[in-house]
Amino acid sequence: MENINYISAEEAVKLVKSGDRVFLHGSAATPLHVLNTLLKRKDEIKDVELVSISMFGDIEWKEPGVTDSFYLNSLFVSTNIREWANSSRGRYVPIFLSEIPLLFSRGYLPLDVAIVHVSPPDSQGFCSLGTSVDAAWAAVRHAKLVIAQVNPKMPRTLGDSPVHSSKFDAMVWHETELPAVDYGSKINDTIQKIGENVAGLIEDGSTLQAGIGAIPDAVLSCLGNHKDLGIHTEMFSDGVVPLIESGVINNEKKNVLRGKTVTSFVAGTKRVYDFVNDNPSMSFMNVSLVNDSGTIRQNPRVVAINSAIEVDLTGQICSDSIGTYQYSGIGGQMDFMRGAALSEGGKPIIAIPSVTNKGISRITPFLKEGAGVVTTRGHAHYIVTEYGVVSLYGKNLEQRSKLLISIAHPDHREALEKAHFERFG
């Protein structure tokens, strides 16, 4: 499309004023060029609140003076801003991923500016939100001003993704590769065994939610002999691609957008970014739809695969913090754990290595002081480690404790059994 007036990032970020609340597009769509240019205005503006979900890339927030002028109010804590979110100039908002758009639409967090990362406009003037529709769909509709970083390497995705260029108050052309994350390279023997254990729970015709990380990709690598699988998930990575190409995933048994792979965002390597580009079998939908438990439950045999930091002997699941230290966020775990539980034949699964990298048991008598319970023991169903699979549903506290000890690391079972005896006799 002709007649687009692109301006420099330096000029575009002048739209941000002191005291503004600014939404930042997330994950592989993090608008690093415009964001880092904005942070350079640290001596010109103050009291600017940045709101984001997860972000990727090198964000220059540690430069002197940045945190004096910019405050981070994070809706999901990612690695590159974890230290900031746990500092005196950062905080975390506990919120279900499905409800983040309501923060913008209902005025809990009214947005002055949204900064998004989009594909170039097509012949009709429509850009695409690309790899991350999620909450950005709501942000561009409710922010007073919208700045777009326009990148020809951003894939054009279909569904709720298109945004007309007339919606943007400033457009900055910046060609750059998207941040790549290779979750498959992190699969080791332990994670592969967990993947095999989870795959054993998945029936033909199931609808999968495969979250972020190495475990979901390990599960997917074990599904080559399955049939008629579907995808309705908040995100997916490279592991889904070969299953779609081989026909294992065909989405023909789903009830919501049958025939379509439904997601809210993708994160992975160039392989998955190229795969979703202009792919009519993909529907990138806003997260208030994708993660709505009432929508999720309409699909048959929903298998929700999520992970955790620790699980106590009663089935309380901490997934977002290490004690009081905010590590990640609630995200969409509860949206899908509940949606899967309500689905006919559904299976909500928490899959974890039995120990941390330092050898500490992830199955514990009690959660750490200050830990956040993301999934309550009333919502816990299947727990999977490399040592097996247990179902806590319908079990009393003592029965749960015995089951969880059975899949703990052998080095820790004696201590857990002692804790079990002290509690239950």
C-alpha positions as a LaTeX table, in Angstrom:
\begin{tabular}{lrrr}
\hline
Residue & $x$ (\AA) & $y$ (\AA) & $z$ (\AA) \\
\hline
Met1 & 0.00 & 0.00 & 0.00 \\
Glu2 & 1.34 & 3.40 & $-0.98$ \\
Asn3 & 1.19 & 6.74 & 0.83 \\
Ile4 & 2.22 & 5.44 & 4.25 \\
Asn5 & 4.08 & 8.11 & 6.17 \\
Tyr6 & 6.77 & 6.29 & 8.13 \\
Ile7 & 8.61 & 8.28 & 10.76 \\
Ser8 & 11.66 & 7.63 & 12.92 \\
Ala9 & 11.38 & 5.85 & 16.24 \\
Glu10 & 12.75 & 8.99 & 17.90 \\
Glu11 & 9.89 & 11.01 & 16.50 \\
Ala12 & 7.25 & 8.38 & 17.26 \\
Val13 & 8.08 & 8.01 & 20.96 \\
Lys14 & 7.53 & 11.74 & 21.46 \\
Leu15 & 3.84 & 10.80 & 21.57 \\
Val16 & 4.50 & 9.32 & 25.03 \\
Lys17 & 4.09 & 11.91 & 27.80 \\
Ser18 & 4.99 & 11.94 & 31.48 \\
Gly19 & 2.48 & 9.98 & 33.54 \\
Asp20 & 1.31 & 7.81 & 30.62 \\
Arg21 & 0.51 & 4.13 & 30.86 \\
Val22 & 2.04 & 2.31 & 27.87 \\
Phe23 & 1.19 & $-1.21$ & 26.68 \\
Leu24 & 4.02 & $-3.20$ & 25.08 \\
His25 & 3.39 & $-5.98$ & 22.57 \\
Gly26 & 4.92 & $-9.23$ & 23.81 \\
Ser27 & 6.84 & $-12.45$ & 23.17 \\
Ala28 & 8.31 & $-12.69$ & 19.65 \\
Ala29 & 6.47 & $-9.46$ & 18.77 \\
Thr30 & 8.23 & $-7.36$ & 21.41 \\
Pro31 & 8.83 & $-4.00$ & 19.63 \\
Leu32 & 12.44 & $-3.73$ & 20.78 \\
His33 & 13.50 & $-0.92$ & 18.44 \\
Val34 & 10.73 & 1.47 & 19.48 \\
Leu35 & 10.79 & 0.35 & 23.12 \\
Asn36 & 14.53 & 0.93 & 23.56 \\
Thr37 & 14.21 & 4.27 & 21.80 \\
Leu38 & 11.48 & 5.19 & 24.29 \\
Leu39 & 13.71 & 4.24 & 27.23 \\
Lys40 & 16.33 & 6.68 & 25.94 \\
Arg41 & 13.90 & 9.48 & 26.80 \\
Lys42 & 14.56 & 8.83 & 30.50 \\
Asp43 & 15.76 & 12.41 & 31.05 \\
Glu44 & 12.78 & 13.98 & 29.23 \\
Ile45 & 9.76 & 12.23 & 30.74 \\
Lys46 & 8.93 & 10.68 & 34.10 \\
Asp47 & 6.37 & 8.46 & 35.85 \\
Val48 & 5.72 & 6.38 & 32.73 \\
Glu49 & 4.12 & 3.00 & 33.53 \\
Leu50 & 4.94 & 0.12 & 31.20 \\
Val51 & 2.41 & $-2.73$ & 31.01 \\
Ser52 & 3.31 & $-6.02$ & 29.35 \\
Ile53 & 2.79 & $-9.76$ & 29.31 \\
Ser54 & 5.95 & $-11.75$ & 28.48 \\
Met55 & 8.66 & $-10.03$ & 26.46 \\
Phe56 & 11.65 & $-11.31$ & 24.50 \\
Gly57 & 14.95 & $-9.73$ & 23.56 \\
Asp58 & 17.47 & $-7.29$ & 24.97 \\
Ile59 & 15.49 & $-4.57$ & 26.72 \\
Glu60 & 17.82 & $-1.80$ & 27.82 \\
Trp61 & 16.19 & $-1.16$ & 31.17 \\
Lys62 & 19.44 & $-1.36$ & 33.14 \\
Glu63 & 20.82 & 1.82 & 31.58 \\
Pro64 & 21.37 & 4.51 & 34.26 \\
Gly65 & 18.24 & 6.51 & 35.00 \\
Val66 & 15.74 & 4.31 & 33.13 \\
Thr67 & 14.00 & 2.94 & 36.21 \\
Asp68 & 13.87 & 6.43 & 37.73 \\
Ser69 & 11.53 & 7.47 & 34.91 \\
Phe70 & 9.90 & 4.18 & 33.89 \\
Tyr71 & 7.93 & 1.83 & 36.15 \\
Leu72 & 7.17 & $-1.76$ & 35.13 \\
Asn73 & 3.73 & $-3.17$ & 35.94 \\
Ser74 & 4.06 & $-6.69$ & 34.58 \\
Leu75 & 1.16 & $-9.02$ & 33.83 \\
Phe76 & 3.54 & $-11.96$ & 33.30 \\
Val77 & 7.20 & $-11.93$ & 34.32 \\
Ser78 & 9.66 & $-13.07$ & 31.66 \\
Thr79 & 13.39 & $-13.72$ & 32.01 \\
Asn80 & 14.63 & $-10.43$ & 30.58 \\
Ile81 & 12.65 & $-8.25$ & 33.00 \\
Arg82 & 12.47 & $-10.59$ & 36.02 \\
Glu83 & 14.96 & $-8.56$ & 38.04 \\
Trp84 & 13.09 & $-5.34$ & 37.20 \\
Ala85 & 9.71 & $-6.82$ & 38.19 \\
Asn86 & 11.16 & $-7.85$ & 41.56 \\
Ser87 & 12.72 & $-4.44$ & 42.25 \\
Ser88 & 11.32 & $-1.33$ & 43.93 \\
Arg89 & 10.46 & 0.00 & 40.44 \\
Gly90 & 8.53 & $-3.03$ & 39.26 \\
Arg91 & 5.52 & $-5.02$ & 40.33 \\
Tyr92 & 3.46 & $-8.01$ & 39.19 \\
Val93 & $-0.32$ & $-8.11$ & 38.66 \\
Pro94 & $-1.85$ & $-11.57$ & 39.32 \\
Ile95 & $-4.39$ & $-12.08$ & 36.52 \\
Phe96 & $-5.73$ & $-14.91$ & 34.38 \\
Leu97 & $-4.49$ & $-14.50$ & 30.81 \\
Ser98 & $-8.10$ & $-14.69$ & 29.59 \\
Glu99 & $-9.01$ & $-11.61$ & 31.65 \\
Ile100 & $-6.13$ & $-9.29$ & 30.71 \\
Pro101 & $-8.19$ & $-7.65$ & 27.92 \\
Leu102 & $-10.79$ & $-6.72$ & 30.56 \\
Leu103 & $-8.18$ & $-4.63$ & 32.35 \\
Phe104 & $-8.08$ & $-2.39$ & 29.28 \\
Ser105 & $-11.72$ & $-2.51$ & 28.18 \\
Arg106 & $-13.25$ & $-1.97$ & 31.63 \\
Gly107 & $-10.89$ & 0.74 & 32.79 \\
Tyr108 & $-8.89$ & $-1.09$ & 35.46 \\
Leu109 & $-5.72$ & $-0.24$ & 33.53 \\
Pro110 & $-6.72$ & 2.41 & 30.97 \\
Leu111 & $-4.05$ & 2.73 & 28.29 \\
Asp112 & $-2.68$ & 6.01 & 27.01 \\
Val113 & $-0.40$ & 4.41 & 24.41 \\
Ala114 & 0.04 & 0.95 & 22.88 \\
Ile115 & 3.26 & 0.04 & 21.08 \\
Val116 & 2.87 & $-2.95$ & 18.77 \\
His117 & 5.00 & $-4.83$ & 16.23 \\
Val118 & 3.21 & $-5.58$ & 12.96 \\
Ser119 & 3.63 & $-6.75$ & 9.37 \\
Pro120 & 3.55 & $-4.15$ & 6.56 \\
Pro121 & 0.13 & $-3.10$ & 5.27 \\
Asp122 & $-1.33$ & $-5.14$ & 2.43 \\
Ser123 & $-3.05$ & $-3.71$ & $-0.66$ \\
Gln124 & $-6.13$ & $-2.93$ & 1.45 \\
Gly125 & $-4.13$ & $-1.21$ & 4.18 \\
Phe126 & $-4.30$ & $-4.02$ & 6.76 \\
Cys127 & $-1.31$ & $-4.90$ & 8.91 \\
Ser128 & $-1.12$ & $-8.06$ & 11.01 \\
Leu129 & $-0.34$ & $-8.42$ & 14.71 \\
Gly130 & 1.74 & $-11.36$ & 13.57 \\
Thr131 & 3.05 & $-13.79$ & 16.14 \\
Ser132 & 1.12 & $-12.35$ & 19.11 \\
Val133 & $-2.56$ & $-11.45$ & 18.96 \\
Asp134 & $-3.22$ & $-12.34$ & 22.64 \\
Ala135 & $-3.97$ & $-9.13$ & 24.58 \\
Ala136 & $-2.57$ & $-6.83$ & 21.88 \\
Trp137 & $-5.90$ & $-7.16$ & 20.07 \\
Ala138 & $-7.62$ & $-5.42$ & 22.98 \\
Ala139 & $-4.79$ & $-2.95$ & 23.57 \\
Val140 & $-4.94$ & $-1.45$ & 20.08 \\
Arg141 & $-8.69$ & $-1.02$ & 20.44 \\
His142 & $-8.64$ & 0.71 & 23.80 \\
Ala143 & $-5.41$ & 2.74 & 23.87 \\
Lys144 & $-5.77$ & 6.45 & 23.15 \\
Leu145 & $-2.74$ & 6.33 & 20.83 \\
Val146 & $-1.10$ & 3.43 & 18.97 \\
Ile147 & 2.48 & 3.30 & 17.70 \\
Ala148 & 3.38 & 0.52 & 15.24 \\
Gln149 & 6.83 & $-0.89$ & 14.59 \\
Val150 & 6.44 & $-2.22$ & 11.04 \\
Asn151 & 8.64 & $-5.16$ & 10.09 \\
Pro152 & 8.61 & $-7.04$ & 6.75 \\
Lys153 & 9.88 & $-10.12$ & 8.60 \\
Met154 & 6.83 & $-10.25$ & 10.86 \\
Pro155 & 4.59 & $-13.07$ & 9.58 \\
Arg156 & 1.12 & $-12.18$ & 8.42 \\
Thr157 & $-1.21$ & $-14.28$ & 10.53 \\
Leu158 & $-4.95$ & $-14.72$ & 10.07 \\
Gly159 & $-7.93$ & $-14.64$ & 12.44 \\
Asp160 & $-8.24$ & $-11.64$ & 14.77 \\
Ser161 & $-4.80$ & $-10.45$ & 13.72 \\
Pro162 & $-5.51$ & $-7.79$ & 11.04 \\
Val163 & $-5.42$ & $-4.13$ & 12.08 \\
His164 & $-5.96$ & $-1.36$ & 9.55 \\
Ser165 & $-3.07$ & 1.07 & 9.22 \\
Ser166 & $-5.46$ & 3.98 & 9.84 \\
Lys167 & $-5.60$ & 2.81 & 13.47 \\
Phe168 & $-1.96$ & 3.77 & 13.99 \\
Asp169 & $-0.98$ & 7.27 & 15.10 \\
Ala170 & 2.64 & 6.64 & 14.15 \\
Met171 & 4.35 & 3.97 & 12.02 \\
Val172 & 8.06 & 3.17 & 12.25 \\
Trp173 & 9.69 & 0.99 & 9.59 \\
His174 & 12.29 & $-1.33$ & 11.09 \\
Glu175 & 13.39 & $-4.58$ & 9.45 \\
Thr176 & 14.72 & $-7.12$ & 11.94 \\
Glu177 & 14.70 & $-10.85$ & 12.65 \\
Leu178 & 12.24 & $-11.98$ & 15.29 \\
Pro179 & 13.63 & $-13.34$ & 18.58 \\
Ala180 & 14.04 & $-17.10$ & 18.34 \\
Val181 & 13.66 & $-19.65$ & 21.13 \\
Asp182 & 14.51 & $-23.31$ & 20.50 \\
Tyr183 & 12.60 & $-25.23$ & 23.16 \\
Gly184 & 13.36 & $-28.53$ & 21.48 \\
Ser185 & 17.08 & $-28.11$ & 22.17 \\
Lys186 & 16.33 & $-28.16$ & 25.91 \\
Ile187 & 14.86 & $-31.67$ & 25.87 \\
Asn188 & 16.98 & $-34.09$ & 27.94 \\
Asp189 & 16.38 & $-37.69$ & 29.01 \\
Thr190 & 14.25 & $-36.66$ & 32.00 \\
Ile191 & 12.04 & $-34.35$ & 29.97 \\
Gln192 & 11.71 & $-36.92$ & 27.20 \\
Lys193 & 10.50 & $-39.51$ & 29.73 \\
Ile194 & 7.95 & $-37.00$ & 31.06 \\
Gly195 & 6.85 & $-36.43$ & 27.48 \\
Glu196 & 6.34 & $-40.16$ & 26.99 \\
Asn197 & 4.32 & $-40.41$ & 30.22 \\
Val198 & 2.06 & $-37.53$ & 29.20 \\
Ala199 & 1.66 & $-38.86$ & 25.66 \\
Gly200 & 0.33 & $-42.09$ & 27.16 \\
Leu201 & $-2.65$ & $-40.13$ & 28.51 \\
Ile202 & $-3.58$ & $-38.64$ & 25.13 \\
Glu203 & $-6.28$ & $-40.42$ & 23.13 \\
Asp204 & $-6.93$ & $-40.13$ & 19.40 \\
Gly205 & $-9.31$ & $-37.26$ & 18.70 \\
Ser206 & $-8.06$ & $-35.16$ & 21.61 \\
Thr207 & $-7.78$ & $-31.37$ & 21.49 \\
Leu208 & $-4.41$ & $-30.21$ & 22.83 \\
Gln209 & $-3.25$ & $-27.21$ & 24.77 \\
Ala210 & 0.53 & $-27.44$ & 24.72 \\
Gly211 & 2.03 & $-24.59$ & 26.65 \\
Ile212 & 5.49 & $-23.08$ & 26.61 \\
Gly213 & 8.78 & $-24.89$ & 27.17 \\
Ala214 & 10.62 & $-28.14$ & 26.53 \\
Ile215 & 8.05 & $-30.47$ & 28.12 \\
Pro216 & 5.23 & $-29.67$ & 25.66 \\
Asp217 & 7.63 & $-30.15$ & 22.73 \\
Ala218 & 8.74 & $-33.48$ & 24.24 \\
Val219 & 5.08 & $-34.56$ & 24.48 \\
Leu220 & 4.44 & $-33.58$ & 20.89 \\
Ser221 & 7.48 & $-35.56$ & 19.71 \\
Cys222 & 5.80 & $-38.71$ & 21.07 \\
Leu223 & 2.51 & $-38.30$ & 19.20 \\
Gly224 & 3.53 & $-39.40$ & 15.71 \\
Asn225 & 1.26 & $-42.47$ & 15.74 \\
His226 & $-1.83$ & $-40.63$ & 17.01 \\
Lys227 & $-4.80$ & $-39.69$ & 14.82 \\
Asp228 & $-7.21$ & $-36.80$ & 14.45 \\
Leu229 & $-5.66$ & $-34.50$ & 17.04 \\
Gly230 & $-6.68$ & $-30.87$ & 17.31 \\
Ile231 & $-5.03$ & $-27.73$ & 18.66 \\
His232 & $-6.80$ & $-25.10$ & 20.77 \\
Thr233 & $-4.06$ & $-23.47$ & 22.80 \\
Glu234 & $-2.91$ & $-20.10$ & 24.09 \\
Met235 & 0.43 & $-20.66$ & 22.34 \\
Phe236 & 2.47 & $-23.21$ & 20.45 \\
Ser237 & 6.03 & $-23.66$ & 19.26 \\
Asp238 & 7.95 & $-25.68$ & 16.66 \\
Gly239 & 6.79 & $-29.06$ & 17.99 \\
Val240 & 3.34 & $-28.66$ & 16.46 \\
Val241 & 4.61 & $-28.15$ & 12.89 \\
Pro242 & 5.65 & $-31.73$ & 11.95 \\
Leu243 & 2.40 & $-33.11$ & 13.39 \\
Ile244 & 0.35 & $-30.79$ & 11.20 \\
Glu245 & 2.50 & $-31.57$ & 8.15 \\
Ser246 & 2.08 & $-35.33$ & 8.72 \\
Gly247 & $-1.69$ & $-35.07$ & 9.25 \\
Val248 & $-1.64$ & $-36.23$ & 12.88 \\
Ile249 & $-3.09$ & $-32.83$ & 13.76 \\
Asn250 & $-6.00$ & $-32.14$ & 11.42 \\
Asn251 & $-8.44$ & $-30.40$ & 13.79 \\
Glu252 & $-11.34$ & $-32.43$ & 12.41 \\
Lys253 & $-12.72$ & $-33.60$ & 15.77 \\
Lys254 & $-12.92$ & $-30.16$ & 17.35 \\
Asn255 & $-16.12$ & $-28.20$ & 17.82 \\
Val256 & $-14.62$ & $-24.69$ & 18.00 \\
Leu257 & $-13.29$ & $-23.56$ & 14.60 \\
Arg258 & $-13.15$ & $-27.09$ & 13.23 \\
Gly259 & $-10.34$ & $-27.56$ & 10.74 \\
Lys260 & $-8.34$ & $-24.68$ & 12.20 \\
Thr261 & $-5.36$ & $-24.65$ & 14.52 \\
Val262 & $-6.42$ & $-22.11$ & 17.14 \\
Thr263 & $-3.89$ & $-20.12$ & 19.12 \\
Ser264 & $-3.31$ & $-16.72$ & 20.65 \\
Phe265 & 0.43 & $-16.46$ & 19.98 \\
Val266 & 3.46 & $-18.47$ & 18.83 \\
Ala267 & 7.04 & $-18.47$ & 20.05 \\
Gly268 & 9.89 & $-20.55$ & 18.68 \\
Thr269 & 12.35 & $-20.53$ & 15.80 \\
Lys270 & 12.13 & $-19.19$ & 12.26 \\
Arg271 & 10.58 & $-22.52$ & 11.27 \\
Val272 & 7.34 & $-21.86$ & 13.13 \\
Tyr273 & 7.27 & $-18.18$ & 12.15 \\
Asp274 & 7.54 & $-19.15$ & 8.48 \\
Phe275 & 4.94 & $-21.89$ & 8.92 \\
Val276 & 2.23 & $-19.56$ & 10.27 \\
Asn277 & 2.87 & $-16.86$ & 7.67 \\
Asp278 & $-0.25$ & $-16.41$ & 5.52 \\
Asn279 & $-1.37$ & $-19.93$ & 6.53 \\
Pro280 & $-5.16$ & $-20.23$ & 6.16 \\
Ser281 & $-5.29$ & $-23.24$ & 8.50 \\
Met282 & $-4.18$ & $-21.04$ & 11.41 \\
Ser283 & $-6.55$ & $-18.85$ & 13.45 \\
Phe284 & $-4.77$ & $-16.38$ & 15.74 \\
Met285 & $-7.53$ & $-15.22$ & 18.06 \\
Asn286 & $-7.74$ & $-12.74$ & 20.91 \\
Val287 & $-6.95$ & $-14.34$ & 24.24 \\
Ser288 & $-10.31$ & $-13.54$ & 25.84 \\
Leu289 & $-11.82$ & $-15.99$ & 23.33 \\
Val290 & $-9.06$ & $-18.61$ & 23.16 \\
Asn291 & $-8.64$ & $-18.90$ & 26.92 \\
Asp292 & $-12.28$ & $-18.67$ & 27.93 \\
Ser293 & $-13.02$ & $-21.88$ & 29.81 \\
Gly294 & $-16.54$ & $-21.92$ & 28.39 \\
Thr295 & $-15.08$ & $-21.96$ & 24.88 \\
Ile296 & $-12.36$ & $-24.49$ & 25.72 \\
Arg297 & $-14.84$ & $-26.98$ & 27.20 \\
Gln298 & $-16.81$ & $-27.12$ & 23.94 \\
Asn299 & $-14.01$ & $-29.15$ & 22.38 \\
Pro300 & $-13.85$ & $-32.90$ & 23.08 \\
Arg301 & $-11.14$ & $-34.58$ & 25.15 \\
Val302 & $-9.21$ & $-31.40$ & 25.88 \\
Val303 & $-5.75$ & $-32.25$ & 27.19 \\
Ala304 & $-4.17$ & $-29.28$ & 28.97 \\
Ile305 & $-0.42$ & $-29.71$ & 29.49 \\
Asn306 & 1.12 & $-27.26$ & 31.95 \\
Ser307 & 4.10 & $-27.15$ & 34.28 \\
Ala308 & 4.85 & $-25.93$ & 37.78 \\
Ile309 & 7.59 & $-24.86$ & 40.15 \\
Glu310 & 6.44 & $-27.04$ & 43.04 \\
Val311 & 3.49 & $-29.17$ & 44.16 \\
Asp312 & 2.72 & $-29.85$ & 47.82 \\
Leu313 & 1.53 & $-33.19$ & 49.13 \\
Thr314 & $-2.12$ & $-32.11$ & 49.03 \\
Gly315 & $-1.98$ & $-31.06$ & 45.37 \\
Gln316 & $-1.56$ & $-27.31$ & 45.71 \\
Ile317 & 0.34 & $-26.14$ & 42.62 \\
Cys318 & 2.71 & $-23.17$ & 42.59 \\
Ser319 & 3.62 & $-22.14$ & 39.06 \\
Asp320 & 4.49 & $-18.46$ & 39.26 \\
Ser321 & 6.85 & $-17.77$ & 42.16 \\
Ile322 & 9.74 & $-19.15$ & 44.17 \\
Gly323 & 8.60 & $-18.17$ & 47.63 \\
Thr324 & 7.97 & $-14.42$ & 47.38 \\
Tyr325 & 10.22 & $-14.02$ & 44.32 \\
Gln326 & 8.06 & $-13.50$ & 41.27 \\
Tyr327 & 9.35 & $-15.89$ & 38.61 \\
Ser328 & 6.66 & $-15.88$ & 35.92 \\
Gly329 & 2.90 & $-15.46$ & 36.21 \\
Ile330 & $-0.50$ & $-17.09$ & 36.34 \\
Gly331 & $-0.78$ & $-16.92$ & 32.57 \\
Gly332 & $-3.32$ & $-19.26$ & 31.05 \\
Gln333 & $-2.75$ & $-22.27$ & 33.28 \\
Met334 & $-6.01$ & $-22.03$ & 35.21 \\
Asp335 & $-7.99$ & $-21.07$ & 32.11 \\
Phe336 & $-7.04$ & $-24.37$ & 30.49 \\
Met337 & $-6.89$ & $-26.55$ & 33.59 \\
Arg338 & $-10.51$ & $-25.63$ & 34.27 \\
Gly339 & $-11.55$ & $-25.77$ & 30.62 \\
Ala340 & $-10.05$ & $-29.25$ & 30.23 \\
Ala341 & $-11.72$ & $-30.48$ & 33.43 \\
Leu342 & $-15.10$ & $-29.35$ & 32.08 \\
Ser343 & $-14.51$ & $-30.84$ & 28.62 \\
Glu344 & $-16.07$ & $-34.23$ & 27.90 \\
Gly345 & $-13.23$ & $-36.70$ & 28.42 \\
Gly346 & $-10.81$ & $-33.87$ & 29.22 \\
Lys347 & $-7.55$ & $-34.26$ & 31.13 \\
Pro348 & $-5.88$ & $-31.37$ & 33.00 \\
Ile349 & $-2.20$ & $-32.27$ & 33.44 \\
Ile350 & 0.66 & $-30.74$ & 35.42 \\
Ala351 & 3.96 & $-32.17$ & 34.17 \\
Ile352 & 7.18 & $-31.51$ & 36.08 \\
Pro353 & 10.66 & $-32.97$ & 36.56 \\
Ser354 & 10.81 & $-34.56$ & 40.01 \\
Val355 & 13.70 & $-32.31$ & 41.07 \\
Thr356 & 15.13 & $-28.90$ & 40.20 \\
Asn357 & 18.49 & $-28.45$ & 38.47 \\
Lys358 & 19.98 & $-28.27$ & 41.98 \\
Gly359 & 18.42 & $-31.58$ & 43.02 \\
Ile360 & 15.67 & $-30.08$ & 45.21 \\
Ser361 & 12.39 & $-32.00$ & 45.18 \\
Arg362 & 9.54 & $-30.29$ & 43.34 \\
Ile363 & 7.08 & $-32.40$ & 45.33 \\
Thr364 & 7.18 & $-30.91$ & 48.81 \\
Pro365 & 5.40 & $-31.27$ & 52.18 \\
Phe366 & 4.53 & $-27.56$ & 52.05 \\
Leu367 & 4.87 & $-24.82$ & 49.48 \\
Lys368 & 7.56 & $-22.27$ & 50.22 \\
Glu369 & 6.50 & $-19.36$ & 52.41 \\
Gly370 & 5.04 & $-16.68$ & 50.17 \\
Ala371 & 4.54 & $-19.01$ & 47.18 \\
Gly372 & 1.55 & $-18.34$ & 44.97 \\
Val373 & $-1.06$ & $-21.05$ & 44.45 \\
Val374 & $-1.88$ & $-20.85$ & 40.75 \\
Thr375 & $-3.85$ & $-24.09$ & 40.51 \\
Thr376 & $-5.71$ & $-25.01$ & 43.68 \\
Arg377 & $-5.88$ & $-28.57$ & 44.99 \\
Gly378 & $-9.54$ & $-28.55$ & 44.01 \\
His379 & $-8.49$ & $-28.06$ & 40.37 \\
Ala380 & $-5.61$ & $-30.56$ & 40.39 \\
His381 & $-6.12$ & $-33.74$ & 38.38 \\
Tyr382 & $-3.14$ & $-35.47$ & 36.72 \\
Ile383 & 0.40 & $-34.93$ & 38.01 \\
Val384 & 3.23 & $-36.37$ & 35.90 \\
Thr385 & 6.96 & $-36.72$ & 36.54 \\
Glu386 & 9.60 & $-38.92$ & 34.92 \\
Tyr387 & 8.66 & $-41.53$ & 37.56 \\
Gly388 & 5.02 & $-41.91$ & 36.57 \\
Val389 & 1.49 & $-40.56$ & 36.41 \\
Val390 & $-1.04$ & $-40.10$ & 39.22 \\
Ser391 & $-4.57$ & $-38.75$ & 39.28 \\
Leu392 & $-5.55$ & $-36.74$ & 42.36 \\
Tyr393 & $-9.15$ & $-36.17$ & 41.34 \\
Gly394 & $-11.59$ & $-37.50$ & 43.92 \\
Lys395 & $-8.80$ & $-38.49$ & 46.29 \\
Asn396 & $-8.64$ & $-37.33$ & 49.90 \\
Leu397 & $-5.58$ & $-35.51$ & 51.26 \\
Glu398 & $-3.92$ & $-38.63$ & 52.64 \\
Gln399 & $-4.43$ & $-40.55$ & 49.41 \\
Arg400 & $-3.03$ & $-37.64$ & 47.40 \\
Ser401 & 0.04 & $-37.52$ & 49.58 \\
Lys402 & 0.78 & $-41.22$ & 49.02 \\
Leu403 & 0.26 & $-40.90$ & 45.27 \\
Leu404 & 2.53 & $-37.90$ & 44.94 \\
Ile405 & 5.29 & $-39.57$ & 46.98 \\
Ser406 & 5.14 & $-42.49$ & 44.53 \\
Ile407 & 6.23 & $-40.25$ & 41.64 \\
Ala408 & 8.74 & $-38.16$ & 43.59 \\
His409 & 12.47 & $-38.65$ & 43.06 \\
Pro410 & 13.64 & $-41.76$ & 44.99 \\
Asp411 & 16.24 & $-39.68$ & 46.84 \\
His412 & 13.48 & $-37.63$ & 48.45 \\
Arg413 & 10.80 & $-40.23$ & 49.15 \\
Glu414 & 11.99 & $-41.07$ & 52.65 \\
Ala415 & 11.79 & $-37.44$ & 53.76 \\
Leu416 & 8.38 & $-37.07$ & 52.12 \\
Glu417 & 7.13 & $-40.24$ & 53.81 \\
Lys418 & 8.25 & $-38.82$ & 57.16 \\
Ala419 & 6.31 & $-35.63$ & 56.46 \\
His420 & 3.33 & $-37.73$ & 55.42 \\
Phe421 & 3.45 & $-39.66$ & 58.71 \\
Glu422 & 3.74 & $-36.46$ & 60.78 \\
Arg423 & 0.65 & $-35.07$ & 59.08 \\
Phe424 & $-1.55$ & $-38.11$ & 58.67 \\
Gly425 & $-0.15$ & $-40.66$ & 61.14 \\
\hline
\end{tabular}
